[in-house]
Amino acid sequence: MRKFKVKVNNKEYLVEVEEVERREAENFEEQEIKNEEHEKSNARTEITSPLAGVVNQVLVAEGQQVKSNELIMILEAMKMEHEIRVDNEGVIEAINIVEGATVEAGDILVVVE
């Protein structure tokens, strides 16, 4: 075991790390990559409002297939229009707002699966 001092958010922690053989480490990394890919393929993403404003346009419908970076909504805040886009491709599972609705920062607008 090796000890390391780690600083996270200006708070220090003392951690112990076990050394493993190279082959064992490679197997672990491969499994981690497979797990991440599986999680991404089954990911449920909540698209939240980046700021308070009014929903001008909803450009998608529930059940609609969307592509990565696709424009799904226009939000008006501070007299400017802000584009809301999806991060990953998927299917619109739920739309939690309607056009003309007032939203707060952090409100869940759309759920994509």
N, C-alpha and C positions, 0 to 999 in steps of 0.2 A: 504494500500500500504506500502511496505517496500522498503527502499533504500539500494542499494549495490554499492560498488566501484568495478569495474571490470577492469583488466589490460589485454590488447590484443596487442601483438607486441610492448611491452614497452610503450603503450599509455593508459592512464587511462580514464575510462568513468564512469559516474554516471548513474545508471539505477534504475528505479522503477519497482518493481515486485508486481503484485496483488496476494494476497493469495486467493485460491479457496478451496472449500470443497473437501474432499478426494474423494468422488464419482465423482465429476465433473473432477477432475484431472485424475482419472482412465479412464474415458470416452475419455478424450483428448489423453491420451497415447495410448489407443486402436486404435483411429482414425489415429494417427500419424504412428503407425506400419502398418496399412492397406494401408495408402498412400505410405509409403516407399516400401512395397511389390509390389504395383501396378506400381510404378515408375521403380522398378527393372525389372519387367516382361515386360515392354514396353521400356526398356532402349536401347538407341543407343550409342554404345561405340566406340570411336575413339582410335585406338591403334597408339601411336606415337613412334617415334624413340627416344630411351633414350640418344643417342649420335650420332655424325657425323660418317659416314662410308659408306660402299658399301654393297648393298644387294647381298648376295651370293646365297641364295635359297629362293624361295617362295613355301611353302608346301601346300597351299590351293588354292581353286578356288572360284570365285564368285558363290553364291548360295549354297555353301557347309555348312553343319551343323558341328559346332565345339563344343567341350566339354570344360568345365572350365579347365584352365591350359594347354590346348593343344598347342603343338609347331606349330607355323604357319609360321615362317620365321627364317632364319639365317642371321645375320648382321655381317660383318667383320669391326672391328675398332681397330686401334692400333695393328695390326697383330694378333688379337685374334678374335675368333668367339663368338658372343653373341646370345643367344636364345631369340626369341621374342615369347611370349605366350599370349593367351587370358585370361582375368580375369574371364569372365562368359561364360556360354554356350550361343549359339545363331547361327545365320546364317550369313555368310560372305556376306555383302551387296555390298561392293566396295573394290577393291584393287587399290591403288593409285600409285603404283610403279611397276617396272619390275626388273627381275634379272639383276644385273650389274649396276643398278642405284646408283648414289651417293646421299645420304640423309644427311640432317642436323639434329641436335638435335631438337626435337619438331615437325618434319614433320609428317603429318598423313600418316601412312602406309596402314592401313586397317580400314574399318568401319564394326562393327559387330552389328547386330540388334537382 
